[in-house]
Amino acid sequence: MSNPNWLVFQLPELMSQLDANATRFKELLRTPSLSCSLYYIPAGSKEMQSAHEEDELYLVLEGRAQLRVEGQQFQI
């Protein structure tokens, strides 16, 4: 199956574009039905986003995180 509209991302290349000393957000893709972003949060930082209308998927690629959803806290 060949589709010229496909986008392929290489994680090491994307990570090399982020500043390791600062919180960084890089949107990679936005369509009417899907968005994809890379979000780097340095150790000890707090991510203070509020709830969104869209569903979200978080993948912790390195280290640990705590996620609070509707008052319940999860160790990730």
DRENKETOR-659139 format. One record per residue (C-alpha): residue number from 1; x, y, z; residue in three letters; chain. Coordinates in pm, 1 decimal, always signed. Layout:
! residues N
(NUM; (X; Y; Z); 'ALA'; 'A')
...
! end
This chain:
! residues 76
(1; (+0.0; +0.0; +0.0); 'MET'; 'A')
(2; (+148.7; +331.4; -105.4); 'SER'; 'A')
(3; (+7.3; +664.3; +5.0); 'ASN'; 'A')
(4; (+190.3; +987.9; -83.9); 'PRO'; 'A')
(5; (+8.3; +1169.9; +201.2); 'ASN'; 'A')
(6; (+174.0; +967.9; +477.3); 'TRP'; 'A')
(7; (+412.9; +1141.7; +714.7); 'LEU'; 'A')
(8; (+688.2; +944.6; +886.4); 'VAL'; 'A')
(9; (+864.5; +1084.8; +1193.7); 'PHE'; 'A')
(10; (+1189.8; +963.8; +1346.7); 'GLN'; 'A')
(11; (+1185.1; +1013.2; +1724.1); 'LEU'; 'A')
(12; (+1563.8; +1066.2; +1768.6); 'PRO'; 'A')
(13; (+1557.9; +1339.2; +1503.2); 'GLU'; 'A')
(14; (+1259.7; +1511.8; +1666.4); 'LEU'; 'A')
(15; (+1414.1; +1490.3; +2014.2); 'MET'; 'A')
(16; (+1736.7; +1648.3; +1887.6); 'SER'; 'A')
(17; (+1538.0; +1958.9; +1791.4); 'GLN'; 'A')
(18; (+1422.6; +2022.0; +2149.8); 'LEU'; 'A')
(19; (+1609.3; +2220.4; +2416.0); 'ASP'; 'A')
(20; (+1689.8; +1974.5; +2696.1); 'ALA'; 'A')
(21; (+1686.3; +2254.6; +2955.9); 'ASN'; 'A')
(22; (+1339.9; +2393.4; +2887.0); 'ALA'; 'A')
(23; (+984.1; +2274.1; +2848.6); 'THR'; 'A')
(24; (+914.9; +2246.6; +2479.2); 'ARG'; 'A')
(25; (+608.9; +2167.3; +2272.2); 'PHE'; 'A')
(26; (+629.0; +2082.1; +1903.5); 'LYS'; 'A')
(27; (+317.8; +2012.2; +1703.1); 'GLU'; 'A')
(28; (+396.3; +1761.9; +1429.5); 'LEU'; 'A')
(29; (+57.6; +1714.0; +1271.5); 'LEU'; 'A')
(30; (-287.0; +1874.3; +1282.0); 'ARG'; 'A')
(31; (-585.3; +1760.2; +1081.4); 'THR'; 'A')
(32; (-958.2; +1801.9; +1148.5); 'PRO'; 'A')
(33; (-965.8; +1460.5; +1318.6); 'SER'; 'A')
(34; (-614.7; +1418.2; +1465.2); 'LEU'; 'A')
(35; (-322.1; +1609.1; +1605.0); 'SER'; 'A')
(36; (+15.7; +1480.1; +1715.9); 'CYS'; 'A')
(37; (+265.6; +1669.7; +1928.6); 'SER'; 'A')
(38; (+593.3; +1606.9; +2102.9); 'LEU'; 'A')
(39; (+608.2; +1755.3; +2451.4); 'TYR'; 'A')
(40; (+931.8; +1756.6; +2649.1); 'TYR'; 'A')
(41; (+911.4; +1834.5; +3020.3); 'ILE'; 'A')
(42; (+1243.1; +1852.2; +3211.8); 'PRO'; 'A')
(43; (+1277.7; +1660.9; +3539.5); 'ALA'; 'A')
(44; (+1115.6; +1841.7; +3830.2); 'GLY'; 'A')
(45; (+893.1; +2056.0; +3610.0); 'SER'; 'A')
(46; (+516.0; +2079.4; +3635.9); 'LYS'; 'A')
(47; (+296.7; +2065.4; +3330.5); 'GLU'; 'A')
(48; (-0.6; +2285.7; +3404.0); 'MET'; 'A')
(49; (-234.8; +2222.7; +3112.1); 'GLN'; 'A')
(50; (-603.6; +2231.2; +3179.0); 'SER'; 'A')
(51; (-856.1; +1985.9; +3043.2); 'ALA'; 'A')
(52; (-909.1; +1981.1; +2667.0); 'HIS'; 'A')
(53; (-1211.7; +1897.7; +2457.9); 'GLU'; 'A')
(54; (-1002.0; +1650.1; +2257.4); 'GLU'; 'A')
(55; (-887.7; +1311.9; +2383.0); 'ASP'; 'A')
(56; (-517.3; +1292.3; +2462.2); 'GLU'; 'A')
(57; (-262.4; +1015.3; +2470.9); 'LEU'; 'A')
(58; (+53.7; +1058.9; +2676.9); 'TYR'; 'A')
(59; (+357.6; +835.8; +2631.2); 'LEU'; 'A')
(60; (+640.6; +873.9; +2881.7); 'VAL'; 'A')
(61; (+951.7; +790.4; +2683.3); 'LEU'; 'A')
(62; (+1204.4; +842.0; +2960.4); 'GLU'; 'A')
(63; (+1189.3; +891.7; +3336.5); 'GLY'; 'A')
(64; (+873.3; +895.8; +3547.0); 'ARG'; 'A')
(65; (+565.6; +1112.5; +3567.3); 'ALA'; 'A')
(66; (+257.3; +1174.0; +3775.5); 'GLN'; 'A')
(67; (-72.0; +1234.2; +3601.5); 'LEU'; 'A')
(68; (-382.8; +1369.7; +3772.4); 'ARG'; 'A')
(69; (-716.6; +1300.7; +3606.6); 'VAL'; 'A')
(70; (-1036.6; +1420.6; +3768.1); 'GLU'; 'A')
(71; (-869.9; +1433.9; +4110.1); 'GLY'; 'A')
(72; (-713.0; +1087.5; +4087.2); 'GLN'; 'A')
(73; (-332.8; +1069.2; +4067.2); 'GLN'; 'A')
(74; (-144.9; +806.4; +3865.7); 'PHE'; 'A')
(75; (+226.9; +716.2; +3873.0); 'GLN'; 'A')
(76; (+349.9; +659.4; +3519.2); 'ILE'; 'A')
! end
